[in-house]
Amino acid sequence: MYQESQFLAAKDLLAQLIACPSMSKEEQGTAQILMDFFMAQNIPTNRLGNNVWATNLHFDASKPTILLNSHHDTVKANASWTFDPFKATEQEGKLIGLGSNDAGASLVCLIATFVSFYTVENLDFNLVLAATAEEEISGTGGIEALLKSEDLPRIDFAIVGEPTDCAMAIAEKGLMVVDAKVKGIAGHAARNEGVNAIYLALEDIQHIQNHSFAKVSGLLGPVKTTVTVINAGKQHNVVPDTCDYVIDCRVNECYSLEEVLAELKTIVQAELTPRSMRLNSSRMEEIHPIVQAAKALGISLFGSPTLSDQALLPIPSVKIGPGHSGRSHTADEYIFLDELKQGIQTYQNLLTTLSI
């Protein structure tokens, strides 16, 4: 099914997306580029905010529906870029540009795959292609908003495009960021008075560092809690009466976010306030047809410690795509052109091999 023309079209579309700044919540330009692309392919397309989606031509509501999803927003370019981040520069077998690896390559490969299946009759399944916004900030205007749309068909499971070296993540850690506040008693630093909130916070931090959650995932390992920010005090001669710190919690599929929060409350003195309880862990059972298709193709399976839109999907999902996760958010981000070809072939092979 793979054709060189599909690669060339994907490469051209990726170059257009790179050239249009599309930081989270500012994806209007790339959304229009995607709309124009589908219009040129004579594929009716829908738009909700900066989310763009389409269904295969012979959509049959009696069949299961697969969501092909990736995002078209990017982070901001950092100061270390030596190339123009908004120009697709081809050099030494690479395409360099902001969002090329994360996740432009996955997106255009999914689009190429969708287009190649668009007119196929008698498929065992339906396809919904969704290019979504605000992934980099886990915003409410991205995939979460789209899934609430009454116009979107019922989805049975999803393939989420992210750079995984075309291995398949069948599990992904969830994220909970917790604001902690410890209360002491103010006093003069020259006298033995007051209760220093920094010292109380240090006790908490030691407990967090030493604490182990009992349930360990075979794919995702243990729950990981890390104190990443601390703030206290206003002047040198006052014993601080409050100390704030932040806990980054990476949660495996053995626990809900609520369970991790409840356990943390038993080991610290601080008042704990989670910023969000939306970003859940996920896991796809290995007996699922999409995982079986991956096994049949010799695609390796793993558990991912990094967050994606999987965390906001209330349906089974896997994460797979061209490119390497370690290049994401780095200066002079790039995708190998051969990886674009590999991405298209991998997605097409998965859907061709899939038996539902």
Secondary structure, DSSP 8 states (H G I E B T S, - for coil): ---HHHHHHHHHHHHHHHHS--BTT--HHHHHHHHHHHHHTT---EEETTEEEEE-TT--TTS-EEEEEEE--B----TT-SS-TTS-EEETTEEESTTIIIIIHHHHHHHHHHHHHTT-SS-SSEEEEEEES-GGGT-TTSHHHHHT-TTS----EEEE---STT-EEEEE-EEEEEEEEEE-B-EETTTT-SB-HHHHHHHHHHHHHH---S--BTTTBS-EEEEEEEEE-SSTTEE-SEEEEEEEEEE-TTS-HHHHHHHHHTT-SSEEEES-S----EE--TTSHHHHHHHHTT--EEEE-S--GGGG-SS-EEE--SS-GGGTT-TT-EEEHHHHHHHHHHHHHHHHH---
